[in-house]
Amino acid sequence: MNKVALVEKLSEVMNSTKVEAERAVDCIFENIVATLKKSEEVSIAGFGKFSVKDKPARMARNPKTGEQVKVAAKRVPKFRPAKGLKDMVA
């Protein structure tokens, strides 16, 4: 499922236009991103938890040349599914 399919399904369930449903989907994603930018967690009961993980700088090897390359530190988003979601999928 992609964003377009999600918007279509939401518009059916809400009995609204696709424009309104897309606005709702965008609002949810924007708020999750804004919260993660502040290094805060987003926890959705029964679904999972979004958080940010700091990855330290490290040395890596270029597979083509074998040369060592320094990889900069970075922040990456992380998702940990809730037990309820895991049970529904299994």
matplotlib code that plots the C-alpha trace (Angstrom):
import matplotlib.pyplot as plt

x = [0.0, 1.3, 0.1, -2.4, -4.1, -4.0, -5.8, -8.4, -9.2, -9.3, -11.7, -14.0, -14.0, -14.5, -17.0, -15.1, -13.3, -9.8, -8.5, -9.7, -8.3, -5.0, -4.9, -5.5, -2.7, -0.3, -1.1, -0.3, 3.0, 4.0, 3.4, 5.3, 8.3, 8.1, 8.1, 11.0, 13.0, 12.7, 14.1, 10.9, 9.1, 5.7, 3.9, 0.7, -0.9, -1.3, 0.7, 4.2, 6.7, 8.7, 11.9, 15.3, 18.5, 21.9, 24.5, 28.1, 30.8, 32.7, 35.2, 34.0, 35.7, 35.0, 34.3, 35.6, 38.9, 39.4, 40.2, 39.0, 36.4, 35.1, 31.3, 29.9, 27.6, 23.9, 20.4, 18.1, 14.4, 13.5, 10.2, 9.5, 6.3, 4.0, 3.2, -0.4, 0.8, 3.2, 0.5, -1.9, 0.7, 1.9]
y = [0.0, 3.5, 6.9, 7.2, 3.9, 5.0, 8.2, 6.4, 4.0, 6.8, 8.8, 5.7, 5.1, 8.8, 9.3, 12.4, 13.7, 12.5, 16.1, 16.0, 12.5, 13.5, 16.5, 14.2, 11.7, 14.6, 16.1, 12.8, 12.3, 15.9, 15.7, 12.4, 14.0, 17.2, 15.2, 13.0, 16.2, 17.3, 13.9, 12.8, 9.5, 8.9, 6.0, 4.6, 2.0, -1.4, -0.2, 0.7, 3.4, 5.8, 7.2, 8.6, 6.8, 8.5, 6.5, 7.4, 8.1, 5.0, 3.8, 1.7, 0.1, 0.9, -2.5, -1.4, -0.1, -1.6, 2.0, 3.0, 5.7, 7.7, 7.7, 10.7, 10.4, 10.7, 10.4, 7.8, 7.1, 3.9, 2.0, -0.7, -2.5, -3.2, -6.7, -6.3, -5.5, -8.4, -10.8, -9.5, -10.0, -13.5]
z = [0.0, -0.8, 0.1, -2.7, -1.7, 2.0, 1.1, -1.0, 1.8, 4.4, 2.2, 1.9, 5.6, 6.5, 3.7, 2.7, -0.3, -1.3, -0.7, 2.9, 3.4, 2.0, 4.3, 7.3, 6.2, 5.5, 9.0, 10.7, 8.9, 9.4, 13.1, 13.5, 11.7, 13.7, 16.9, 15.8, 14.9, 18.5, 19.5, 21.1, 20.7, 19.0, 20.6, 19.1, 21.4, 19.7, 16.7, 17.7, 18.7, 16.4, 17.8, 16.7, 17.1, 17.0, 15.1, 15.9, 13.4, 12.2, 9.7, 6.8, 3.8, 0.2, -1.4, -4.8, -3.7, -0.2, 1.0, 4.5, 4.5, 7.4, 7.8, 9.6, 12.6, 11.9, 13.3, 11.8, 12.4, 14.1, 14.4, 17.0, 16.4, 19.4, 20.5, 19.2, 15.7, 15.7, 16.8, 14.1, 11.3, 12.5]

ax = plt.figure().add_subplot(projection="3d")
ax.plot(x, y, z, "-o")
ax.set_aspect("equal")
plt.show()
